[in-house]
Amino acid sequence: MEKVLIKDANIVNEGSIVRGDVYIENGIIIEVSQNLSVKSPDVHVFDAEGKHLLPGVIDDQVHFREPGLTHKASIATESAAAIAGGITSFIEMPNTIPQTTTIEKLEEKFSIAAETSYANYSFMFGGTNDNLSEIKKVDKKTVAGLKLFLGSSTGNMLVDNEDVIREIFKSTDFLISVHCEDEATIKENLAIYTERYGDDIPINMHPIIRSADACYISSSRAIALAKETGARLHVFHLSTAKEMDLFDNKIPLKDKKITAEVCIHHLWFSDADYDEKGTLIKWNPAVKTQADQDALWEALLDDRLDVIATDHAPHTLDEKQNVYTKAPSGGPLVQHALPAMLEMYHEEKISLEKIVEKMCHNPAILFEVEKRGFIKPGYYADLVLVDLNNPWTVTTDNILYKCKWSPFEGSTFKSRITHTFVNGRLAYKNFKVYDEKFAQRLTFNR
């Protein structure tokens, strides 16, 4: 399928919705116009009348668990689920086993993805308290960025030495993404509730243990340090109203030195959902109050928050059903993130144009991804066709994650992703992921 013509779609791109056609050759968008004709008999035509055509989503934060944790997930299984959810490119995190904290381990992950990924891919390089020399070797044109865990993580991934953080910030102009939760605050809170309840702490204590203060202390400190050093900082998965005052909406995204992400689960769930969902919605940072969620939505719509992502982080159902202190944080989201946001469109909380801006355009701008995230000539044809009026219900049978569960199980979405194109090739259609893989390694204009 080297030549493709998508006809009569409602094209959602760069702040507008226009009915038109998209012609693709060899994986590249050649023309976007109206009334395009079939140029040769070998063109594959897709009738998109009544459907909306979006750029493929770029998810800037996923955990696909390979290598070392493949009983939970793999690059193959989760990238397949991603394209079923309209995510055509992902950036994966370094806290695998072994951790991605050397160039050798980074390239090993790229090799796995080259063989097994259904979606375009890149990886974050992990910073630690003692690997600055390795950080300086990373090629910023072929690697998405640097990830620092300033809150709880495994092994040597917690960066808790402020002198080290300052030195990293000063020593690289690489984009630095951070998980911000103050470890001392969390440990103090956890000790209080462990003494009271033992290991079986009620799940609704999670946002009290991993509190708004823990988030604010860490994120405000990181932002102050970034301003001091001139570092290019991107703050992952914001979850509190208090933190929203730390971010600016008066600067164009391309000129921002400090940017921010919000995740699907913090926009969808609140602490009122813990009674029903339990540890299935245990995330770090925690899902917090309705007031926090309302503030996140306000900041998303007024552009203090720049990107919507998933923080897809699957665990087995057995693992999640442990008591509080033993149940890991994180959950699977890539297959259902875009449908969830389209549900918010139906509820008139956000426009289609804004969804595309935050999930497609802005990740491409922020990470300087080469020729992706937009529907325009010369760009790679990563595209998603959506039927906004074709309801479906999330069930175990149609969940593609290796862990085979979802916090959205039982939810009915009004919108259905019908087709996903990766580099101009049809990779997914109506709950079927095709065997052939068309993914490419992401490159960056830096």
Beta strands, then each sheet from edge to edge (+ up, - down):
strand 1: 3-13
strand 2: 16-25
strand 3: 28-33
strand 4: 44-47
strand 5: 52-55
strand 6: 57-62
strand 7: 87-92
strand 8: 120-126
strand 9: 145-149
strand 10: 176-179
strand 11: 233-235
strand 12: 258-263
strand 13: 307-309
strand 14: 383-387
strand 15: 392-393
strand 16: 412-413
strand 17: 416-422
strand 18: 425-429
strand 19: 432-433
sheet 1: 3+ 2- 1+ 4+
sheet 2: 3+ 2- 1+ 5+ 14- 17+ 18- 19+
sheet 3: 6+ 7+ 8+ 9+ 10+ 11+ 12+ 13+
sheet 4: 15+ 16-
end
